[in-house]
Amino acid sequence: MSPIASINPTTGETVASFDADTTEIIETKLATAAAAVPALSALGFAKRRELMHTAADLLTADADSLSKTITLEMGKPLAQAHAEVLKSARALRFYADNAESFLTGYKLDKPSAVGARSAGTRFDPLGVVLAVMPWNYPIWQVLRFAAPALMAGNVGVLKHASNVPQSALYLGSLFARAGFPEGAFQTLLIGAGAVASVIADPRVAAVTLTGSEPAGASVAEAAGRVLKKCVLELGGTDPFVVMPSADVDAAVATAVKARTSNNGQACINAKRFIIHADIYDAFVEKFTAQMAALTLGDPLDPSTEIGPIATQQGRTDIEQLVDDARAKGAKVLTGGTPSSGAGWFYPPTVVSELTPDMRLWSEEAFGPVAAIFKAADLDEALTIANDSPYGLGSAFWSTDEAEIERAEREIEAGSVFINGMTISYPELPFGGIKRSGYGRELSFEGIREFCNLKSVWRG
Ligand code: NAP
């Protein structure tokens, strides 16, 4: 079991460690959460909107110190941590302003058709929702769940990743500081092993998990045993397809960003680059040169473009994926060897000539490792794009309308970005298919995931 501790990935030093909540503390927190359900509901949308804006103000005011905490806990460049905090504040305001309209039910035009004087729908909160969250966007991942949950009248309890306890504790006090009722959003300091019993607790109505496939399977199993609603946002091996009509220079620049933002540790980082044969050599040469030129270093230094991998195990995982591919005949065009010295650094890496027997063909590399594929034509490009157990995001570069239409229709993923890279926005639904999970976050779809869509009939 991982210790609940902040270990600076730049140095390998333990910054702070925490005791897990005892059974008694968990019991108190769950009782407080359950008691907060009617209190939160009684506030109504207008008051919750005001409090959510206050939470966004606090977050914005805390952006400098909080981004430093993020960087020291998980290693992303400071500017990216800062951008994450501000983006989270935007999501809070988005749900503050839109929740009520997103949760307005409809009335039937002809209620007589169902024998009623009036009939329609309404959305009611489910109650206490457990959020099991990852370390890679320690503030954004949590708040994109918490903002719609609280605005809908649901109460949140957070089990954050064990390596970001300071972010977790910050989040556990944010909503109380903003004036939400006691217990409306709390952090449980618990390890993964304690999650199933919290899911089984009768006071918990539902669970959402963002994380890896094994964690998702384990949470879905625990939720299934007690028949509770479950949303899963899991991993991905997102394709980034480039066709000959595309602006290759723009595609290369975006591809580098799409693979390496967040130190290459985002579920929606592009991971497989599928390049048409006609532009393959030009793309690969430029892409490799730009990947090799990125500045790896201390994420607190403003000139750093890629910081360390967040955990030692995470670095070992990508090292093994690249070593396996190399041993089976793949070409490593740049990078491919962990940096020596302190910290868990791994350089930007480009691997080509992959074959299906290599793990990198189908497994997610959670670090700055790009897998390159050559496609003879559109059919082959789409076949490779869909040859993955995952289906989270995707990007497709072309100016040919017929190709774009096929890509939008045929790529098996929760999103398709044309001539761009996959990004999450509060306004657009986010989620995946296949082994990337089920359910959606963000937009009006996300806020409805943890609501009871109730039919109302009046005779
Ligand atoms: P992880 O190991 O699955 O951890 C995620 C969370 O799940 C942590 O809080 C972890 O707690 C908990 N957990 C782990 N095993 C569990 C189990 N058996 N039962 C209950 N909870 C469990 O994932 P990670 O390595 O932190 O994150 C990387 C993965 O997340 C990647 O696959 C990435 O693609 C995916 N991800 C997906 C999205 C998305 O929106 N689709 C977004 C971000 C990341 P501990 O830390 O205590 O182990």
Boltz pocket constraint, residues with backbone or C-beta under 6 A from the ligand:
constraints:
  - pocket:
      binder: B
      contacts: [[A, 2], [A, 132], [A, 133], [A, 134], [A, 135], [A, 136], [A, 141], [A, 159], [A, 160], [A, 161], [A, 162], [A, 163], [A, 190], [A, 191], [A, 192], [A, 193], [A, 195], [A, 196], [A, 210], [A, 211], [A, 212], [A, 213], [A, 214], [A, 215], [A, 216], [A, 218], [A, 219], [A, 232], [A, 233], [A, 234], [A, 235], [A, 236], [A, 265], [A, 266], [A, 267], [A, 268], [A, 364], [A, 366], [A, 392], [A, 432], [A, 436]]
      max_distance: 6.0
